Structure formats: structure tokens, C-alpha cells
């Protein structure tokens, strides 16, 4: 991102007395005052989310970034920590993740990134640092300070291209930061970033939810490398928000419900899948094991207009049959069209339906509906 994208943004103008905050220009318009960066961190803490702050790089020096870290993480006897305490929050926020610049790829970034990292680590050695786009020069110059490097994936509907990019970053890390356990944080992703007009409204559709679900499956397959993936965006944002709202109401898009299923049902240990089926046949699959090891959760995306019956084998986790909990995200009106969407008039046309499926043995066939995301939960039976 260049300096024009940030306009005249200064994080210090978003803190303190709201009545004295100044609006700033960014993204082509004047942004109103209101909740600032500190309220954002407070909101994250309230809802149990982990904040990630991106410090401005263009038109800034390392001291600016260090002061931002100190404001949020320094004790009240530090200069910026004292400023935070004066604003009403005595205890440090202990923000863990800090990204240096956003969507920057330049010789200036490569030359100055290490200075930013060192200054920020001096303010709080416990923070995790993320770079902008990964390049050989940035990794060589600042790799010793970095914990993550951050490609952006705004074409996640093209899974082969995304997989190729992950392989490319793996090679960059191997060649330019050997011995460093730098991971990937995909700090922005979606099926598109810049499409205008009717095509952008495709972000509201069931097809988009299924494309995003397949990207989730890819992230599980890359879990040894990818630890962070932040979808863009949350609310409105020219159709890309998974929540759509006006002044007094909201509805959730199909992609919201897809991500809700991954967020609330998935385990924390991705599993490797084996298949005897020909490549690129059947639904797109991923599976996880719960933290306690007592449940396997299988995610299956069928983005075709035809139902697919697929053989499944859970015998590694128990040989007897059972009743399985199943969630299916699909069009409740069964129109057979990938472009269906929710709306203020029909806010729950595409929403998950919970049911049960009786598997009479650990090996069975399951019929995956057309244009659907299916989640099956298998209870592990120890012998």
C-alpha cells in the first residue's frame, strides 16, 4: 500500500478525548471521527479476539512505530505508557501481533525494515513482528527479527494459484532466511479485491462462500507454514463484508455462515487425508481432530450443480457405526444456482441446517448435496 492509501492518517489522532479527535483523509474520502485504534483493541479484548496492529511505514521513522508499541504495551512509567494511563487505561494492553507496513514492496522498505523491527522490539521484546509482502531482500535484511511474512491472497477462488504462491514463499524463506522459523500470515484474503460493478456483488453469493471454504481447506493443508489468515472484510465495504448492514438492521452473507462453521466446529489439529479416488474428483475435503482427541470433523465442499456420493472411511478412529452430527450450508430453496444470496428480504435463504446421519459402519457412502458445504462430526471411539 502506498502513502496515498493512508492519506493523512496518524494513529495518535485516534486516541484520547473523542471530542478532540480529528478526521483524516483515506481511501478517497474524509473519514469521520469515532472509535479509534484504542477502542479497536478494547473491542478485540471484549469479544475474545486477538488484535493485530499494522504500523504505518511510509512517511514515518522507526521511532514512530516504537512509540505506538510503547503506548499499547509499555508500563505506565514509560513516556507513552503514561500517556495511555492518562487516557484512562493504566494497565498495558499487551498487543502481541504487529505488522510493519501494508502491501509495500520497495527498495526503501527493504533498506529500513530492520530498523523498524529493532526499534519496536526494544519497546517490547515479547511482540511478534510481521513484514509486508515477502521478498528476498526484506527477508535477508530483517529475517532475524521477523516471525511472519504476509502475502495477500485476493484470488483465493483460484486454488492452484494460491497453492503455487505458498510454494513460492516456502522457497523464499528457505533460501533467504535459513534457520529461522518464519511463518506466513495472510493478513488479507478474499476472492477479489478490486472488481467493480455487478461482479463485486458476487461476493454476496453462495458461490463465494464455497470458494472461501475451499480456501479454508487449502489453509489446513498448509498448516505447517500458515498460522494467520485474516479475511477481508467484516462489515459492508463495497459488498466484501460478510455482514451487510444499514442504519438499523443487518443480515449475514453465505460466506459469514461458512466461516462460522469453520470457526466454531473445527478442531485444532489438521489431519492428512488419503484417497483412492482419481485426482480432482469428489468434494474438496479437509479434516481436523479436536484438542481432546475425541472428535474428527470433516469439511466437504461440493461446488458443482450435481450431488456427489463419496465413500468415507473413519475406521482409524473406531470401527463401529454411529449417529453423526451433520451441518449443511446450501440454498434452502434448492434453486440449483450458485449466485443465490441472502438479503434484507430473505436473510436466511442460505444458512446451515443441522441434522444427524446414521453410519452403520466406519466405512460408508455419503451423499454431498450440490452447491454445498457439509460438516460431519465423527466421535472417536478408543479401543
N, C-alpha and C positions, 0 to 999 in steps of 0.2 A: 504494500500500500504506500502511495507517495504522500507527501505532506499535504497535498490538496484534499485528500480524503479526510484528513483530520481537521482541516480548516484551522481555526484558531483555538482548538481545544487545549485547555490547561486543567489538569486534574485538580489543582489547588482551588480553582474557581467552583468546584462542585462540592466542597466541604464547608463546614461552618454554618452560620446562620442562614437558613434558606431564603430569608427576606433580603439578603445582601449578595446572593449569588448572581452571576452574570450569564446571560445566554451566550451561546457561541455558535459559529457557523461550521457546519459539517455536512457532507453528502448533499451539497447543493442548496442548503436552506438554513434558516436560523432555528437552532434547537432551543426549545423552551427550558426554563429553569424548572426544577422539581427534584425528584430523588437523584442524589449524586452517587459518587463512587463508594462513599462510606455506607450509604443506605443499601447499595447493591450487596456489599459484603454482609451487612446485617441481615438482609433478606436471605442470602445463602445460608447463613448460620441458622436462621429460624426454620427453614424448610429442610435442613439436613443435607444441603448440597455443599460441595467444595468449591470455593471461589477460585478463579484463575484471572489474574490481572495482567493485562498487556501494557507495558510502559511505552511511552512514546519515544521513538528513536530519532526521526527526522527533526531537525532544528532543536535538538536537545543535546546535553552533555551527560557523562556518567553521573555527575553529582545529582542531577535532577532525578534520575532513576533511583539512586541510593536514598535520597530524601523521601521518595514515595514508599520505598520498602520500610524505612525507619518510621514513617508516620503510622503505618498499619501494624508493624511488628516490633517496634522499639519500646523499651520500657519508658515510663513516664519521666525518668531523669535524663533522657536524651532530648535534644532540641525538638525534633519532630514528634517524638512521643509525648512531650509536654504539650505541644500544640493539639494533639489528639485528645489528651486529658482535658485541656481547656475547653474543647468542643463537646465534652460530656462523656467520654469513654476512657476511663482510667486504664483498664487492662488492655494489653496488646491483642490484636485480632489473630495473630499467628497465621497469616495467609501463607500457604505452602507453595503454590504454583505461580511463577512469574515468567511471562514471555517478553523477550526484548524485541520490540518492533513487530509489525504485522505485514506480511506479504511484501517484504523487502528483499531484493536481490541486487546487490551493487557492490562495487569495489570499496566504497566508503563504509558500507556495513561490514564487509569482511575485515577491514582495517581496524574498525573501532569496537567491534562486538566484544572482544576480550576485555577491553577497558570497562565497558558497561557491566559485564559479568563480575569482574573483580570488585567493583565498587558496590554492587548490590549484595554480593556475598559478604563483604566486610560489614555491611549494615545488618545482615542476619545470615550467618553461615548455614543455618538449617534449611533455607529455602531451596526449592527445586527450580532450575532455570531451563527455559525453553527458548530455542532460537526461532528465527523466521524460516523461510524456505531453506532446505538443506542444499549446500553447495560444497565442493571440495575445499574451497578457500576458507569458508566460515568454519568448517569442521577442523581444519588444520590450525586455524588461528585461535579458536576458542573451545575446541573439543574437550580440553581438560576441565572446563568449567560447566559444560552442558550436561543436562540429564535427559533432555528430549530435543528432537528437531521436528519441525512442523510443516509438512506438506499440507496443502489444501486440496480436497477432492470434490470438485463441483461437476463431476461427470460420473457419479457413482452408479448410474444405470448401466454404464459400460464396464462390467466387472473385469473382463480381460485387461482393459487399460489400467484399471486400478491395481490389479494384481501385478502387472508389469511395473508400475510405479513403485510399489512396495519392494519388489526385487531390486529395482534401481537404487533405492535408498539403502537397502541392505548392503549393496556393493559399495556405495559411497562411504558408509560407516566402516566397513571392513578395511577399505583402502586408506581412509583419511583420519580415522580415529581408532586405530588398533589398540586393543586392551581396555577400551572404555565401553561400559555397558550403557551406551546411549540408546534410548528407546524412541519410538515415534509417538507424537501427539498430533493427531489430525484435528487441529483446532477449529477447522471449518469444513463441513461437508454437506452436500445435497446433490440432487440430480442435476441441478443447473444453478448458475449464479446470475446470469445476465440476460436470459431470454426475455424479450418484451412482448407485449400484446397477448393474444389468446394463448400462445404456447406457455406463457408463465402460469396461466390458470391450471395447467396440467399438474402443478404441484398440489392441488387440492384433491386429486383423484385417487381411486383405488389402485390404479396402475403405479402411481408414485409410491404409495405405501408398500407395494410388493417389491418395487425396485430398491427402496430403502431397506426392506427386510433382507433382501439378498445381500446387500452391502453389510448388514449386521452379521450375516453368516460368514462373509469373507473376513470380517474383523476377527471373528472367533478362530478362523483358520490361520490368522496371522498373529495370534495372541502372544507368541514368544517375543514379538517385536513391537506390537501396537498396544499401548497401555491407556491412551486417552483418545477419545473421539467425540467431538462436540458438534452436534448437528446445528445447522444454521437455517432457520431462526425459530424463535419460540412463538411470538405473537405478531400477527398481521404481516408487516414487512413485505408489501407488494406480493402477496399470495404465498410467500415461502414459510410463513409462520404456521406451526402445527395447531395453534389455537387462533381462531378468527373471531374478532370482537368488534362491536361498535360501542356506542356510549353507554349502553345499558344491558347488553346481552352478549353471549358468546356461544360458539359451537366448536367441536373438536373435529379435525380432519381425519380421514382414514389413517394417515401416517402417524398421527398422535396415538391412535389406538394400537397400531403396530408396535411403536416404540414402548408403549405402556406394557405390552405383553413381554417384550424382551427385558424391560427394566424390573418387572415385578415377579416374573416366573423363572428366569434363567438362573442356573447355579453359577458358581464361581470357578469351576474347573472345566474348561473346554475339553471335549473328548475327540479322539481321532476316529473317523468313520471309515469303514471298509465296505466296498460294494462290488458285487459281481455283475452289475448291470453295465451295458455299454456306456461310454462317456457321453455326457450331455443328454442323458435320458432320465426321466423321472423328475420329481421335485428337487429343488435346491435345498440341501439339508445342513443343519448344524446341531450339535448336541452338547449339553453341559451336565456336570454332576454337582449336586448340592454340596454345601460345605460339610454337612454331616455325613455325606456319602450314602444317603438313604433314598435319593430320587435321581432319576435320569430324566432330563427334559429335552425333548426333541422338537426342533423348529423345522417346518417344511413349507416352502414357498412354491406354489403352483401358479405361475403367471401366464398359463395358457388358457384358452377358452374351452378346453376339454378336461374332463375329470381324468385323474391318473390313479390307478390302483397299483400300489407298490408293496413288495414284500419287505417286512421289517423283522429284525431278529434281536431280541433283548436277552437272549439266553445267557450272556456273560454276566447278567445281573439277576438271575433267578430263572428257573426252568419251567415254573408253573404259570398258568394263566392268571389274569386278574382283571378287575374293572379299572379302566384308566380314565382319569380326568382329561378332557379334551376341550380346547378353546379354538374356535374357528372364526377368523375375520374374513368376511365376504359381504357381498351385496345381499341384504335381506330380501330384496325384491327379485333377485335372480334374473336380472336383465341380460346377463351374459356379455356385458360391455365393460371394458377396462376403465373407461372415462367417467364412470359414475362417481358422485361425490356427495358429501354431506353439505348442508346449507342451513340457514336460519329456519327455512320452512321444513326441512327434513334433517334435523341434526343427528339422527341415529340410524340413517339408512345403512351406513357401513360401520358396524360396531361388532365387537366379539360376542359370540354366543358360547356359553359353557354347556357341555354335555358329558356323558360318560360313554365309553366304548368297552364292550366285553371282549377281551382277548382270551380265547380258550387255551392258548399255549403261548410260550415265549416267542415262537415264530408264527407270524400271521400276516395276512394281506390287509392293507388299509386303503380305503378309497379317499383320495385327496380331492376335494371339490375343485371345479375350475375357478380361476381367479381368486385364490385364497391364500391366507397364511394360517397354518394349522400348528397348534402346540399340543403335544402329547406328553403326559407325565407318567412315567413308569416307576413304581415303588420297588426299590432294590430289596430282594429277599436273600439274606445271607444263609449259607449252608454250613 
